[in-house]
Amino acid sequence: MLTVQLCRVRGNEDLALPAKMSTGASGFDLCAAVTEELVLQPGEWKLVPTGISIAMPEHLEAQVRPRSGLAFKHGITMLNSPGTIDADYRGEIKVIMVNFGDHPFRVNRGDRIAQLVFQEVAKVQLEQVDELVSSARGAGGFGHTGV
C-alpha cells in the first residue's frame, strides 16, 4: 500500500474527503468546493476547486477523470481528461468541468464532480536517433485498419 498525503485547503473542513464509493473502485471521488451554486450553461466550462491538495511519491501521478454518471446523465465531463497532477505539484486540485448537455447543470458545494486515480509513472529517457526501427504497422494511424 502506498501513502499519499492529503491536505484540506483552509475553509473546506466541512467537505467530505476524497473516498472510494465501493470496495472495487479505482478512483477516489472529488467534491466541489464552490462557495455558492455554480451553473454551467450548455457549451460552457469553468474551473471548479476541490478544496484539497496532495503530496505523493515521485513515481506516481494522479489523474483527475470525469464521473461516468455525470457524463451519461447530463453530458458533463472534463476538457483535459484525464487531468494530470504531477508528483511535485502542491496546489489545490481543480477540475475543468464542461457541459456538453442540452440543459444548464448546477454544481453545489459538496457535489461529487470527478474522480482521482493514481498511476505509476515509468522512468523514461528520450534518445534522439536519425531513423526509427521499423514495425509491421509503420506510420499507419487514424483509421488505417479500416475503422
N, C-alpha and C positions, 0 to 999 in steps of 0.2 A: 504494500500500500504506500502510495506517495502522499506527501503532505504539501498542501498549498495553503499559504496564509491568506486570510481574508480580513479586510478592514472596512467597517462602515464609514461612509462619508458623513461628517457631522450633520445632525439634523434628520438622519434617516434611521434612528433607533427603533422607530415604530414598524418598519418594514420587515417582512419575513426574509430570512437569509436564503440564498440560493439552495434549492433542495431538489433531490430526485423524487419524482412522483410515483415511482414503482421500483421494486427491487431489481428489475432488469433494465431500467432506464440508463442510457449512456450520458444523458445531459442533465445539468442542474438548471432548473427554471429560474430565470431572472425576472425581477419585478420592476415596474415603472416607479421611479422616484420623482414623479411630477408633483409640483406643489398645488396645482389646480388642474381640472379636467383639460385634456388636450384633445382637439378634434382634428383628425386627418381627413381632409376632403378627398374625393376621388382624384387620383393622379398626383397627390401631394405627398411630400416626405418631410420628416422632421427628425431631429436628433433628440433621443429620449434618454435621460440619465437613469442609471440603475441604483445609485446610492452605495455602490461598493467598489473597492479596488482590491487587487490581489498581488501576491508575490509568489512565484513558483520557481522550481528548479530550472536551470538553464536548458536542460534537454526537453523541456515541454513548451508547448504553445497552447493557448486557449482559443477555441473557435466559438464565435457568437453566431448562432444559427437561428433561423426562423422556427416558430412553432407550427407544426403541420395543421393543427386545428384552426388557427387564425388564418392560415393560407387558404385552406379548403372552404371554410365557412364564410370568410369575409374578404378574401383577396389581399390580406395583409402579409407582407414579407419584409425582407431587408434588402436595401440596394447593394450592399457589398457582402453578399452572402457566399461563404462564411466570412465574417469579420475576424481578423487575426489580432489577438492580443499577444504581443511578444513578451518573452520572459523578463525583460528588463523594464517594461512599462509599469509605472506605479500610479498612474492617474485613474480617475473614475472610469469605469466601463460604461460606454454609451452605445445605444443602438440606433442605427439609421432606419427607421420604420417608413414604409411606403404603402400607400393604399392603392392597389390595382383593382379594387372593387368598384361597384356602382353607387355605393351609398357612403355618407360620412361615417367614420369609425371613431368612437370615443375611447380614450385611454385615461383611466383613473389611477390615482395613487394606489400602489399595491397590486395592480393587474399584472398577471404573468404575460410577458411580452416576447421573450426569446429564451433560448437555452444556451448554456455554456458547456462545451465538450472539450476535454483535454486530450491532446495528441502528443506523441513523441516526435521530436524533430531530428532527422538524420544529420550528422555532421558531414558536410559536403565541401569539397574543394574543387573549384572550377579550373579546368585546364584548357587553354586555347590551343587548337590544332588547325592545320591547314585544310584537312578533309576528315569527315566522319567515317567510321567504319560502316559498311553497307548493311542493310537489313532487307528481309523479304518485302516488307511494307514500303520501304523507301520514303519518299516525301508525300505519299498519298494521305490526304486528310479531308475533313469536311465533306463527308458523304461519299468518299471514294469507293466504298464497298457496295454502293447502290441504294443505301437507305438514307 
